[in-house]
C-alpha cells in the first residue's frame, strides 16, 4: 500500500538560458533550478529543465531533479523525472521516481506525483510512494 506525501516547495534560484532559437519556431531553453521542500518531504532539490516555448507563451518541459533530505522518517536522496506544460499562467507537472535512484534509507523508493500552480512563493506538491 502506498503512502501519500504532501509538501510544499520554494524556488531558491532559477537560471534559464536559451540554447536554440529560430525565427518562426519555438524557443528552446535550459533552466538550472534549486528548491527547498517542507512537509512530508523535507530537503533540497537540484533540478535541470529543458523547455520549449511557443509564440503564445505556452511551454512544455522535461527534467531531472535530485532531492536530498527525507521522505517521512527516512533520510537519503532520490531522483524525480519531470514532464509538464504551462499555459503561460499555470504550470502542471507530473513526476515519477527514477528506479534505482534512491540512496540511504530511501533505497528502493518508487512513486509518482506532481503539482499544478500559478506563480507563487510556495507550491503544493504530492508524492504517492512505496519503499521496497
SVG drawing of the C-alpha trace seen along z (x, -y; Angstrom):
<svg xmlns="http://www.w3.org/2000/svg" viewBox="-3 -35 26 39">
<polyline fill="none" stroke="black" stroke-width="0.4" points="0.0,0.0 1.4,-3.4 1.9,-6.4 0.5,-9.8 3.0,-12.6 2.2,-16.2 4.7,-19.0 5.4,-22.5 8.5,-23.7 10.0,-27.1 12.2,-28.0 15.5,-29.3 17.2,-30.0 16.2,-29.9 18.9,-30.3 17.4,-29.9 19.2,-30.4 18.2,-29.8 20.2,-27.2 18.4,-27.2 16.2,-29.9 14.9,-30.4 12.5,-32.8 9.0,-31.4 9.8,-28.4 9.7,-27.7 12.5,-28.8 14.4,-26.0 15.9,-26.8 17.7,-25.1 17.0,-26.0 19.0,-25.2 16.9,-25.4 17.4,-24.9 14.4,-24.3 13.7,-23.7 10.9,-21.3 8.9,-21.3 6.2,-18.9 6.2,-15.2 9.2,-15.8 12.0,-17.9 15.2,-18.9 16.8,-20.5 16.3,-19.8 18.6,-20.4 16.6,-20.4 17.5,-20.8 14.7,-21.6 14.7,-21.5 11.9,-23.8 10.2,-24.7 8.3,-28.0 5.6,-28.6 4.8,-32.1 1.6,-32.2 3.6,-31.9 2.7,-28.3 5.5,-25.8 6.4,-22.1 9.2,-20.9 11.1,-17.8 13.6,-17.5 15.5,-15.5 15.7,-16.5 17.7,-15.1 16.1,-15.7 18.3,-15.2 16.7,-15.1 13.9,-12.9 10.6,-11.4 8.6,-10.7 11.1,-9.4 13.6,-8.1 16.6,-10.0 18.6,-9.9 18.3,-11.1 16.3,-10.2 15.8,-11.4 12.5,-12.6 11.8,-12.6 9.5,-15.5 7.2,-16.2 4.9,-19.2 3.2,-22.0 2.4,-25.6 -0.4,-27.7 1.5,-30.9 0.0,-31.3 -0.4,-27.8 2.3,-25.1 1.3,-21.5 3.8,-18.8 3.8,-15.1 6.8,-13.1 8.0,-9.7 10.8,-8.4 13.6,-7.1 14.0,-3.4 17.3,-2.6 18.0,-6.3 17.3,-6.1 20.2,-6.3 20.4,-5.7 17.1,-4.9 15.4,-5.8 17.0,-2.9 14.1,-1.1 11.9,-4.2 9.3,-4.2 6.4,-6.5 4.7,-9.3 3.1,-12.7 3.0,-16.2 1.8,-19.8 -0.3,-22.4 0.0,-26.1 0.3,-29.6 3.3,-31.8 3.5,-31.8 6.0,-31.9 5.5,-28.3 3.9,-25.4 1.9,-22.5 3.0,-19.0 2.3,-15.4 4.2,-12.1 2.5,-8.7 5.3,-6.3 6.4,-2.8 9.7,-1.6 10.7,2.0"/>
</svg>
